[in-house]
Amino acid sequence: MLLSGDDEAPFDVRGREGRSPFFVICDHAGRRLPRSLGDLGLSEAELSTHIGWDIGAGAVARELAAKLDACVVWQRYSRLAIDCNRPLSAPDSIVRLSERTSVPGNQDVGPGAAEARARAIFHPYHDEIGGLLDARAAAGRLTILVAMHSFTPVFLDVPRPWHVGVLSNRDRRVAEPLLRALRAEGDLVVGDNEPYAVTDHSDFSINHHGERRGLPCVELEIRQDLVSDEAGQRAWAERLARLLVAATDSLPTVNTPQSG
């Protein structure tokens, strides 16, 4: 067993009874490692950086959900154990090199060990999300899926000018109006599928839980220096709560798959 009795559950949930149509998830909220994996050969300083988790994203997700009266599900374990926003077939599902940091404990992970990580962390997290979404669908509730992430101000020595990125794949029902709303704020540099773009091969969560179900969905990336403290986290949660409501007020009251 990858997780022992001393390890925490791989996910947590708040707002199960929330009345909002919004449903918030955070794949990289935590930086814990299972005791059985030790420190993967990394220092505490390395584990605390972006290679281990999305700094500030979990706090923004929880604050946003509270403001919206929404359900929020977040993942407690580090992406270095297994990345819960990557298809299990992706080469970086268990990352060996993150930016310029080699991860010693991930260099020789065989199929059995990889499956153990997926069974302990990846599947329980996504099964919980799937079960909650099934229940909402059975009740005929509208669901708008919001996946919260954060990104580094500089990557491989290249500065990133964006304050926030709005990411989407095929379904642009939330992304398009939210882009307009964010840009209308007047004080933001807003990326459209920047600094990352969602693809079938690079992202799992909004493809699997959103597009596959026909749910309106969007992935949000906030620059980490803007949400590294409580004041920034609250400010961004307040802004996003306001703009998400405004951007989705014309959506139908029940989920209908996007045509095309």
C-alpha positions as CSV (number, residue, x, y, z in Angstrom):
1,M,0.0,0.0,0.0
2,L,1.4,3.4,-1.0
3,L,-0.6,5.3,1.7
4,S,-0.3,4.0,5.3
5,G,-2.5,4.7,8.3
6,D,-0.4,7.7,9.1
7,D,-1.0,9.3,5.7
8,E,-3.9,11.7,5.0
9,A,-6.6,10.9,2.5
10,P,-5.7,12.1,-1.0
11,F,-8.5,14.7,-1.3
12,D,-10.8,16.9,0.7
13,V,-14.2,18.3,0.0
14,R,-16.2,21.3,1.2
15,G,-19.6,22.6,0.3
16,R,-21.2,19.3,-0.7
17,E,-24.6,20.9,-0.2
18,G,-23.7,24.2,-1.9
19,R,-26.5,25.6,-4.0
20,S,-24.3,27.2,-6.7
21,P,-24.0,25.9,-10.2
22,F,-20.3,26.3,-10.0
23,F,-18.2,23.3,-9.0
24,V,-14.5,24.0,-8.2
25,I,-11.6,21.6,-8.3
26,C,-7.9,22.0,-7.6
27,D,-5.6,19.3,-8.9
28,H,-2.3,20.6,-7.4
29,A,-3.5,22.1,-4.1
30,G,-1.2,20.1,-1.8
31,R,2.5,19.4,-1.4
32,R,2.4,16.3,0.8
33,L,4.3,13.2,-0.1
34,P,3.3,9.7,1.1
35,R,5.6,8.5,3.9
36,S,6.5,5.5,1.7
37,L,8.0,7.8,-0.9
38,G,10.1,9.8,1.6
39,D,11.3,13.1,0.1
40,L,11.9,11.6,-3.4
41,G,15.5,12.8,-3.0
42,L,14.6,16.5,-2.9
43,S,15.3,19.1,-0.3
44,E,12.6,20.9,1.7
45,A,13.4,24.1,-0.3
46,E,12.8,22.2,-3.6
47,L,9.6,20.6,-2.4
48,S,8.2,23.9,-1.4
49,T,8.5,25.5,-4.8
50,H,6.2,25.2,-7.8
51,I,7.6,21.9,-8.8
52,G,5.8,20.4,-5.8
53,W,2.4,22.2,-6.0
54,D,0.5,25.2,-7.3
55,I,1.3,27.9,-4.7
56,G,-1.9,29.7,-3.6
57,A,-4.2,27.8,-5.9
58,G,-5.8,25.6,-3.2
59,A,-6.6,28.6,-1.0
60,V,-8.1,30.6,-3.9
61,A,-10.2,27.6,-4.8
62,R,-11.6,27.2,-1.3
63,E,-12.2,30.9,-0.9
64,L,-13.8,31.1,-4.3
65,A,-16.1,28.2,-3.6
66,A,-17.1,29.8,-0.2
67,K,-18.1,33.0,-1.9
68,L,-20.1,31.2,-4.6
69,D,-21.7,28.7,-2.2
70,A,-20.1,26.0,-4.4
71,C,-18.7,22.6,-3.8
72,V,-14.9,22.4,-4.0
73,V,-12.7,19.3,-4.2
74,W,-8.9,19.6,-3.8
75,Q,-6.0,17.2,-4.0
76,R,-3.6,17.0,-1.0
77,Y,-0.6,15.3,-2.5
78,S,2.2,16.7,-4.5
79,R,2.2,16.5,-8.2
80,L,5.6,14.9,-7.8
81,A,3.9,11.7,-6.5
82,I,1.6,11.7,-9.4
83,D,0.1,14.5,-11.4
84,C,-3.7,14.5,-11.1
85,N,-4.1,16.8,-14.2
86,R,-2.2,14.5,-16.6
87,P,-3.6,11.4,-18.3
88,L,-2.0,8.3,-16.8
89,S,-0.4,7.6,-20.2
90,A,1.3,11.0,-20.4
91,P,5.1,10.9,-20.0
92,D,5.0,13.5,-17.2
93,S,2.3,11.7,-15.2
94,I,5.1,10.9,-12.8
95,V,7.7,13.6,-13.6
96,R,11.4,12.9,-13.8
97,L,12.6,16.5,-14.5
98,S,10.6,19.6,-13.5
99,E,11.9,22.7,-15.1
100,R,15.6,22.2,-14.2
101,T,15.1,20.0,-11.1
102,S,15.7,16.3,-11.5
103,V,13.5,14.2,-9.2
104,P,15.7,11.3,-8.0
105,G,12.9,9.2,-6.6
106,N,11.0,9.3,-9.9
107,Q,13.8,8.1,-12.2
108,D,13.0,4.4,-12.2
109,V,9.3,4.1,-11.4
110,G,8.1,0.8,-12.9
111,P,4.6,0.1,-14.1
112,G,3.6,-1.6,-10.8
113,A,4.8,1.3,-8.7
114,A,3.2,3.8,-11.1
115,E,-0.1,1.9,-10.8
116,A,0.2,2.0,-7.0
117,R,0.5,5.8,-7.0
118,A,-2.5,6.0,-9.4
119,R,-4.6,3.7,-7.3
120,A,-3.8,5.5,-4.0
121,I,-4.0,9.1,-5.2
122,F,-5.2,9.7,-8.8
123,H,-8.2,7.4,-8.9
124,P,-9.7,8.3,-5.4
125,Y,-9.5,12.0,-6.2
126,H,-11.1,11.7,-9.6
127,D,-13.7,9.1,-8.5
128,E,-14.8,11.6,-5.8
129,I,-15.3,14.3,-8.4
130,G,-17.1,11.9,-10.7
131,G,-19.4,10.7,-8.0
132,L,-20.4,14.2,-7.0
133,L,-21.0,15.2,-10.6
134,D,-23.1,12.1,-11.2
135,A,-25.2,13.1,-8.2
136,R,-25.7,16.6,-9.6
137,A,-26.6,15.2,-13.0
138,A,-29.2,12.8,-11.5
139,A,-30.7,15.8,-9.7
140,G,-30.9,17.8,-12.9
141,R,-28.6,20.5,-11.6
142,L,-26.6,22.9,-13.8
143,T,-22.9,22.4,-13.3
144,I,-20.1,24.8,-14.4
145,L,-16.7,23.2,-13.8
146,V,-13.9,25.5,-12.7
147,A,-10.4,24.1,-12.4
148,M,-8.0,26.3,-10.4
149,H,-4.2,26.5,-10.9
150,S,-1.3,28.9,-10.5
151,F,1.9,29.5,-12.5
152,T,5.4,30.8,-11.9
153,P,6.3,34.4,-12.9
154,V,9.4,33.1,-14.7
155,F,9.9,29.8,-16.4
156,L,13.2,28.7,-17.7
157,D,14.4,32.3,-17.4
158,V,11.5,33.6,-19.5
159,P,9.3,36.2,-17.8
160,R,5.6,35.6,-18.0
161,P,3.6,38.9,-18.3
162,W,0.2,37.5,-17.7
163,H,-1.6,38.1,-14.4
164,V,-4.1,35.3,-15.2
165,G,-4.7,32.8,-17.9
166,V,-8.0,31.4,-19.1
167,L,-7.6,27.9,-20.5
168,S,-9.9,25.8,-22.6
169,N,-10.0,23.0,-25.1
170,R,-13.0,22.6,-27.4
171,D,-15.6,24.1,-25.1
172,R,-15.3,27.9,-25.0
173,R,-18.7,28.6,-23.4
174,V,-17.2,29.9,-20.2
175,A,-13.7,30.9,-21.5
176,E,-14.9,33.5,-24.1
177,P,-17.1,35.6,-21.8
178,L,-14.7,35.3,-18.9
179,L,-11.8,36.5,-21.1
180,R,-13.9,39.6,-22.1
181,A,-14.8,40.2,-18.4
182,L,-11.3,39.9,-17.2
183,R,-9.9,42.2,-19.9
184,A,-12.6,44.8,-19.2
185,E,-11.2,45.1,-15.6
186,G,-8.5,47.3,-17.2
187,D,-5.6,46.4,-14.8
188,L,-4.8,42.9,-16.0
189,V,-2.8,41.2,-18.7
190,V,-5.0,38.2,-19.6
191,G,-3.8,35.1,-21.4
192,D,-6.0,33.1,-23.7
193,N,-4.6,29.6,-23.4
194,E,-1.4,31.2,-22.0
195,P,0.9,30.4,-20.3
196,Y,-0.4,26.9,-21.0
197,A,-2.9,25.5,-23.5
198,V,-5.3,22.7,-22.8
199,T,-5.0,19.6,-25.0
200,D,-6.2,16.1,-24.9
201,H,-2.7,14.9,-24.1
202,S,-1.5,17.6,-21.6
203,D,-4.6,17.9,-19.4
204,F,-7.0,15.5,-17.8
205,S,-9.5,17.2,-15.5
206,I,-11.6,19.5,-17.5
207,N,-11.4,17.2,-20.5
208,H,-12.6,14.2,-18.5
209,H,-15.0,15.8,-16.0
210,G,-16.1,18.7,-18.2
211,E,-16.0,18.1,-21.9
212,R,-16.7,14.4,-21.7
213,R,-19.9,15.2,-19.8
214,G,-20.9,18.2,-21.9
215,L,-20.4,20.5,-18.9
216,P,-19.4,24.2,-19.4
217,C,-15.9,24.2,-18.1
218,V,-12.8,26.4,-17.8
219,E,-9.3,26.1,-16.3
220,L,-7.8,29.2,-14.6
221,E,-4.2,30.0,-14.0
222,I,-3.2,32.8,-11.7
223,R,0.4,34.0,-11.4
224,Q,1.8,32.9,-8.1
225,D,3.2,36.1,-6.9
226,L,-0.3,37.5,-6.9
227,V,-1.7,34.7,-4.6
228,S,1.2,33.9,-2.4
229,D,-0.4,35.5,0.7
230,E,-3.9,35.6,2.2
231,A,-4.7,39.1,1.0
232,G,-3.9,38.2,-2.6
233,Q,-5.9,34.9,-2.3
234,R,-8.9,36.8,-1.0
235,A,-8.7,39.5,-3.6
236,W,-8.5,37.0,-6.5
237,A,-11.4,34.9,-5.1
238,E,-13.6,38.0,-4.8
239,R,-12.7,39.1,-8.3
240,L,-13.3,35.7,-9.9
241,A,-16.5,35.1,-8.0
242,R,-17.9,38.4,-9.4
243,L,-16.7,37.8,-12.9
244,L,-17.6,34.1,-13.2
245,V,-21.2,34.9,-12.2
246,A,-21.4,37.7,-14.7
247,A,-19.7,35.7,-17.5
248,T,-22.1,32.8,-17.2
249,D,-25.4,34.5,-16.6
250,S,-26.6,33.6,-20.1
251,L,-26.0,29.9,-19.8
252,P,-29.1,27.6,-19.8
253,T,-30.4,26.5,-16.5
254,V,-29.7,22.8,-17.2
255,N,-26.6,21.3,-18.8
256,T,-26.8,20.8,-22.6
257,P,-23.8,19.4,-24.5
258,Q,-22.0,21.9,-26.8
259,S,-22.8,21.4,-30.4
260,G,-20.1,20.4,-32.8
